[in-house]
């Protein structure tokens, strides 16, 4: 994973320029419910969210910014459409980043005011290009929200800020169509030095949305593109954070903890492998060190696979072998396997 050339600071979190990929999510409680927003933000933080975004549709909602900042240690991003005065009020209220598209906020003076206010406080701006809301002139030129059209829109909005010397910019180019989304980010990574916020927009409900996000976000990250990610699900945003963590873990991103490798089982399996894998996963949830743990069903492929991981179990007839760093540590009855594995992992901590 490499990411963007340029780096921006969102509160205490760095985005781009080689910083770890930051997981973010967006609150889904009505903006009128301050207590509900605070509660949801706390749950997101506990789940591993690093940056939280909140919609600010009106003046009253500006109060969410200080409330969220007081309740959690996450930087707060104010999501604003059209009204530059709301952006100014959010900056004043302590927002750590503003998501606004400068081309949609009216006059040049409005853009200048936002750029100056953000510049003075070191607040970055995310330009969020979305296939569903492309500018008419760009849509007319391309005939459809193509990848090229999304990139042109990002360039158009960025140029409006650059005109006022503002370059603390993060870009997103979201589409609900995976091919368009992937192509747009690939083009953007070539064209811009700005950090990229990855996401598949309107990805769907929890099950399909996770898959679409894993494909879209995952294939870009695997190519070294992307600096912060948001999985969008029609579900509790805590599930978005869990999905984002799983994407990063599957890619072996630094800081993602334990990656479990487990076999699908087959006619050779003589241990209750699903139960073993579940126990290992549960007991190592939140483990602070990055490592690979294999939970394999049999002696045919099991030991070989398990040796590839840092630690592993290879099942036998109601028993199994425990491995660490390519060495067999011992043979144990099935009901002692997980304890023996955990002892081996913990021994490395000492
Ligand atoms: Fe079957 Fe063994 Fe492969 Fe598991 S590791 S799927 S038990 S052959």
Boltz pocket constraint, residues with backbone or C-beta under 6 A from the ligand:
constraints:
  - pocket:
      binder: B
      contacts: [[A, 263], [A, 264], [A, 265], [A, 266], [A, 267], [A, 268], [A, 269], [A, 296], [A, 297], [A, 298], [A, 299], [A, 300], [A, 301], [A, 302]]
      max_distance: 6.0
